[in-house]
Amino acid sequence: MKIGVFDSGLGGLTVLNAIIKNLKGAEIFYIADTLYAPYGDKNKDEIFLRSEKIANFLLENYKIDALVIACNTATSVAIKHLREVFPSLIIIGTEPGIKPAINNTKTGNIGILATASTLKGEKYQLLANELTTKSEVKLYEQACIGLVEQIEKGEINSLKTYSMLESWLKPMLHNKIDTIVLGCTHYPLVKKTILDIVGDDVLLIDTGDAIAKRVMALSQDLQNSSNDKLSIDILYTGKINSDMVKIILGKNKFNMRKCEL
């Protein structure tokens, strides 16, 4: 089984980590599109074109069986378009975990941390409206402008990152939120800092494990090889913080190289 995964940078590696915990006998090609990072401040047409170009690249060069869009912004903006352009390709997207947050909240007050593009996107708006009309919950949405850039630079423990998060999270605590949705695949990388601010009693929701389960089910459907070998290629289009890649992927072995895309 050949799986393509892409994000604007390092955030999608949190999804990749969840996938490779249990998946065996597969080849994974991850594209960190750092040349165009972050997607959160790009317009719809730019994300459309970039997502289509990456999917084409992975199909032509690696003959992938499935594509994982490890980015909430790209999913929100481009997944419908990609499914129309590539009808024979299995495409799995990423969306904020509002449903599990609703299932777990006790106060009915839920914080949503995401990029501005995700929050404004039609897919997110439809999901949020559908789920909140069925449940008596209130969503406190926050566009975390600049946070992706901090994470890409490796500043996950810096005072600036802490201050940014604190300014967004303190008002949420004032509104008695007990659950926070991490609506960007980068944000699990600052989970510890978030918990330092909000406390361990607040539940953090990300969707990496849910995506991994979907990929696992898919691998069984495709009669994936029982061979235990797992091959991971990390491709990047611009500058990348290689030290952060090693930290995120830990002991997992991978090949890493720049690609022209």
N, C-alpha and C positions, 0 to 999 in steps of 0.2 A: 504494500500500500504506500502510495506517495502522497504526502500532504503538504500543501503550501500554506504558509501562515504569514500575515503581514500586518505591520503597524508603522506609524510614522517614526518610531524610534524604539526605545527600550521597554516601553510599557507592555507590549505584547509578549515579552519574555515571561511575564507572570502567568499568562495563559499557556504559553509553551511549557513552563514548569509543571503546571497542572496536568497537561496532556502526557508528558513523558514519565510521570510518576508510575503509571501502570501499563502504558502502551508499549508493546514489543513488536519486533518484526516489521518495522516501518522505516521509511525514509522521510525525513522532515526538512523542508526548505523554508527557512525563516528570512523574510526581507525586512530589515530596519530601514525605512525610507527616510533616512536622516537628512538627505538633501532637501526634502520638502517639509521637514518637521518645523513646528507642530501642525497637524491637520486642523486643529481647533480654530486657527485664525485664517484658514483658507476659505474661499467662497465655494459654493456648491459645484460649479462647473470644474474648478480645479481638482476637487476631490473625485468627481466623476471620472475625469480623464486620467488622473493618476491611478486610481483603483483599477480601471480597465487596462491600463498599460501594464501594471504589475501582474494582473491575472493572465494576460496574454504572454508575458515573459515566462511565468511559471509553467504555463501549458506548453509553450513552444520548446523551452529548454529542459524541462524536467518531467513532462507528461503527467502532471499531478492528477490524482483521482478526486481530491477534495480540496477546497479552499476555506481556510478559517480567517475571517476578518477580525483580527485581534485588536479591534479599535472601536469604541462606541461611536465616535464621530463618523468614521467611514461607513460603519454599518447603518447609522441613522440616515446618512445622505445617499449612499450608493448601492446598498444591497439589492434593492428592487431593480435598479438599472443593470447590475451585474448578472442577476438571474435572467434577465431578458436577453442580454448579449451572449451569455454562455448557458443556454438551457440544459445542456447535457452534463454540466459540472455541478457537483454537489457543493453548495455554499452554506457555510455556517457562520452566522453573525454573532455580534456581542451587543447586548443591551443592558441597561441598568436593572439591577435586581429589585425592582419595586414590589413584585409579587411576593417573594420570600420575606421582604421587609414588612409588608402588610400582615403576613402570617405570623410574624414574630413580635411585632410591637405590642406593648402593654398600654402605653399612654395614648397611642393613636397619632403620635407626632413623629414624623420621619424626616431626617435630613437627607438631602441629595447633593452630593458633590460631583460636579461634572464640568465639561468644557462648555463654553457659550454656544458653540455649534450644536452640541448634543441637546442641550436644553431647548434650543430654538427649532430643532429638527422635527419634521412631521411625524416620524416614527415614534420619537419619544413622547411628543404631545398626545398622540393617539393612545399610546400605552398608558400614560399617566391619567388621562381623562377616563379611559375605560375602567381602570382598576379603582380609581378614587370614587367613581360614581357608585361602585358596588360595595364600597366599604366606608365606614365613618373614620377616615384618617385625613390628616393634613400634611401636605408636603412642604418642607422648607428648602427651597432650591437655592443653590449657590454656584455661580460660575467662578471657577478657580483660575482666574487669569494669571498666567505666569508660573503656575505650579509645575506644568510639564517641563518647561525650560529648566527650572531648578533641578528637577529629577534627572533630566538628560545630562546636566553638568556634574551629576554625582553629589549634589548638595542636599542629600536627604536628611542630614543631621545638623544643618547649619542654623544659626540664629535667625537668618532671614526667612528660611523655610518655616521654622517654628512660628515666627511672628505672623507670617501670611496665614498659616493654618489657624492660629489662635484668633485672628481677626474675623475669620469666617465661622469658626466653631462656637465661640463664646455666645453669640446671639442665638444659636441653635439650642444651646444648653439652657439659656434663659427661657426658651419656649418649650422646655421639658421634653426634648426629643430623647428617645431611648434606643433608636436604631438609625444608623447612617449607611446610606447606599454609596459605595465607591463607584461612581459612574464613569470612570475612565480606567483603562487597564494599567496606567502608570501609578495610580493612587495606592494600590496595595504596597508599593515600595516605601511609602511613608506611613504605613499602618501603625508602627510603633510610636511615631511622633503624635499621630492623631489620638491614640489611646492615652498617651502621656497627658494630653490636654483634656480629653473628655472623661477619662476614667474607664476602668475595666467593666463597669456595669453597662456601658453602651455597646450594643452589638454592631459590628461592622459587616456589611454584606458586599461581597464581590462575586463575580460570575465565572471565575476561572474553572472551578470544579464542575459546574454545570456544563460548560463547553466541553471539558474533558470527557464527561460521561457520554455526551452526544457523539464525540469522536470515537470513543470505545465501542459504542453500539454500532456505529458505522463500520468500524474495522471488522466486526463480527459479521455484519451483513455482506461485506465484500470478501468473506472467507479469507481473512488476513492470514499470512504465513505464521506458523507456530515457532518459526525461528526467533530466538531471543534478541538477535542483533537489532540495535536501533541506531540509525545514522542521522546525525544532526548537522546541517549546514547553516551557518549564520552569514547572510549576505547583507551588505550595507551600501548605501548609495552616496553618502557624504561622510563627514567626520563622525566618529563614534567613540564613546567612552569605553574602551575595551576592558578596563579594570572593572567597571560596573557590570559588564556582560559576564565576566568571570564570577563576580560576587553573586549575581542573580542566579546563574546556572549551577553554581556550586561545583560538585564533583562530577557532574555530567560532562562527558567528552563531546567535543564538537569541533568542526572545521570552521574557519572564519576567513572571509575574504571580501574585498570590495567588488562591486559589480557596476557596470555602466547601464543605467536604466533611466 
